[in-house]
Each structure stands twice: as C-alpha cells, then as structure tokens.
Amino acid sequence: MTMPNWKVIFVILALAGIVLYPVFQTNTYIMHIMILFFIWASVASNWNLLMGVAGITSLGNIGFLAVGGYASGILAKQFGWSPWGCMILGGIFAMIIVTLLVGLPALRLSGIYIALLSLIFADSLPTILTQTRSITGGAMGLHDIPPFFPDITRIQAYYIVFCFFLCIHGVIYWITRSSTGLAFVAMRDSKEFAAALGVNEYKEKIKVFAMVSFMTGLSGGFYVHYLGDISPTTLAIEPFLLGIAMMEMGGIGTFMGPILGSALIVFGNEFLRMAGTLRLAILGGMICATILFFPGGIIQLVDWIDEKIAWVKNRR
C-alpha cells in the first residue's frame, strides 16, 4: 500500500486545522486575520491565473477588487438590497468594466503595455472615487456597509469566507486543468505554437480577463461586507505591493504558491505591526531572501524538501 505524499498530508491537516480552529479557540483576532487571509489568497490566486497561468502581465487587480467592493457596498447601503445578491452584481459589474476598459484594449497590446494599461486603470480609480463623493463617500469612503446578515458573529463570518475561499480555489483548480487552462498556458509559453493548435488569442484574453475580474470583484464584495467599509486607501501602494509579493514569494504560475505566499504576507504583515516603520523593511528582506535563494518561491523550497525526502528514502 502506497503512503500518501507528505504534501497531501500537510494540506489535509491544514484544512482540518482551519475547520476546527473556531471550535477549540475563541481568539477573534486570529480569526480576523484568517478571514483576511482567505480573501487575499483568493485575490492573489486570481492574479496568478492572469499573470502566472495566462502570461498576461497585469498591475491593476487591486482595482478589480475595489470596483467589485464599491459596487456591492453601494447597492447594499443605498438600496437596502441583500448583500448576497449585491456581491454577485458587484462581481458582474467588475467583469463588465474591466473587460471593456482593460480586456478589449489589451487585444491590441502585449507585455508591458498591458501592464501599463491595467496600472492606469487602477490609478485612475481614486480620483474617480473622490470626485463622486455623493455616491462613493469620496476620500472618506463607504462606512456602515451591511454585513452578510444581521447580528453575524465572527465565527459565522469565518466559515462563510472560508467556504468562499474553497469555492474560488476549486474553480481556479478546475480552470487550470481544463482545455481553457491549457489554452492559457499555451498562449503564455508560445503564441505561435498556441495559434498552430487552434487557440484564438483574442478569445482567450477576453475570457481570462472576464473570469479573473468577476472572481476578484466577488472577493471585493466579501471584503467590504466583512469589514463594513472601503475607501480609496484600498488602492494605495501598500496593498498593491503586498498582492504582488504574495504571488512572487509563493511561486507564480503554481496553484499552491499564491496561497502559501498570502499566508506568509498576511500573518507576517499583521504580527510585524509592532515593529512600526520597520515592518515593510522586514517584509521586504524576507521577500528578497526568498527570491534570492529560491527564485521559484516557497513552492521551489517545498520541491527541494520533497527531493531531499525522496533521496533519504532511496538511500534506505
């Protein structure tokens, strides 16, 4: 009988620990950080689907999050609609806006030009949000956004966002192993070869932008209905850099990489707050050390450990 791989055992134990944590612990602060991890891991994994799998360099995914979050928050607060429907509508709104303003123009662009276009999209949002203060709350943002349901507890929010985390990653896992995911990879590795295989570059670009913007916008809805507010500071440089770091530190182009990177960045960022202004410097040092010794991210370190374990077994 073949024993399960240690990585499979680790994932199973991690999921079991996440599920059982609120049962044995009542530390709401840790649960709060875990909820933030669930949301940011979903954002990072979608970003990775666009950049790491499809090979489309985008720097505007925090903007996708903000569009979905603001749309959901405004609909729920101004019209009193159910947050669940508002989150779906927010994801659809983000998909339409991003596909029209970034996806379609990107059909004629490639490489750094798509990155610049997406960055301009995200950078223009704070100005738009400030100028439409009667709707968006301006520089102060939206506050008192309705939660998932009235009188929700931290434990209930924990399990709701955890289920969302599992669903998003289940969809991404399915996409990467479907014919669509293979088309994304072919387009990333060689456009000429992909075209020879019958991959329509324009169709696949629109498809990946639509998928990623919808799921990231949906993540924005969960973000605002959990926290209860959102402001233009969501589009500041720090969330943008941390989002990039989650992919790069974990291992861009891999499934588990953004999840591991998000865990390290979210927990590291929170627990290093006591370091004050040195927080970002310490995080930057960790990221640089990881990239220096393991350019493929934490996933490369995991593979290295796997090779060492296999070597020891073979020696025995």
Residue, then its C-alpha position, 0 to 999 in steps of 0.5 A: m500500500t502506497m503512503p500518501n505524499w507528505k504534501v497531501i498530508f500537510v494540506i489535509l491537516a491544514l484544512a482540518g486545522i482551519v475547520l476546527y480552529p473556531v471550535f477549540q479557540t475563541n481568539t477573534y483576532i486570529m480569526h480576523i486575520m484568517i478571514l483576511f487571509f482567505i480573501w487575499a489568497s483568493v485575490a492573489s490566486n486570481w492574479n496568478l491565473l492572469m499573470g502566472v497561468a495566462g502570461i498576461t502581465s497585469l498591475g491593476n487587480i487591486g482595482f478589480l477588487a475595489v470596483g467589485g467592493y464599491a459596487s456591492g457596498i453601494l447597492a447594499k447601503q443605498f438600496g437596502w438590497s441583500p448583500w448576497g445578491c449585491m456581491i454577485l452584481g458587484g462581481i458582474f459589474a467588475m467583469i463588465i468594466v474591466t473587460l471593456l476598459v482593460g480586456l478589449p484594449a489589451l487585444r491590441l497590446s502585449g507585455i508591458y503595455i498591458a501592464l501599463l494599461s491595467l496600472i492606469f486603470a487602477d490609478s485612475l480609480p481614486t480620483i474617480l472615487t473622490q470626485t463622486r463623493s455623493i455616491t462613493g463617500g469620496a476620500m472618506g469612503l463607504h462606512d456602515i456597509p451591511p454585513f452578510f446578515p444581521d447580528i453575524t458573529r465572527i465565527q459565522a463570518y469565518y466559515i462563510v469566507f472560508c467556504f468562499f475561499l474553497c469555492i474560488h480555489g476549486v474553480i481556479y483548480w478546475i480552470t487550470r486543468s481544463s482545455t481553457g487552462l491549457a489554452f492559457v498556458a499555451m498562449r503564455d509559453s508560445k503564441e505561435f505554437a498556441a495559434a498552430l493548435g487552434v487557440n484564438e488569442y483574442k478569445e482567450k484574453i477576453k475570457v481570462f480577463a472576464m473570469v479573473s475580474f468577476m472572481t476578484g470583484l466577488s472577493g471585493g464584495f466579501y471584503v467590504h461586507y466583512l469589514g463594513d467599509i472601503s475607501p480609496t486607501t484600498l488602492a494605495i501602494e501598500p496593498f498593491l505591493l503586498g498582492i504582488a509579493m504574495m504571488e512572487m514569494g509563493g511561486i507564480g504560475t503554481f496553484m499552491g504558491p499564491i496561497l502559501g505566499s498570502a499566508l506568509i504576507v498576511f500573518g507576517n504583515e499583521f504580527l510585524r505591526m509592532a515593529g512600526t516603520l520597520r515592518l515593510a523593511i522586514l517584509g521586504g528582506m524576507i521577500c528578497a531572501t526568498i527570491l534570492f535563494f529560491p527564485g521559484g518561491i516557497i513552492q521551489l523550497v517545498d520541491w527541494i524538501d520533497e527531493k531531499i525526502a525522496w533521496v533519504k528514502n532511496r538511500r534506505 
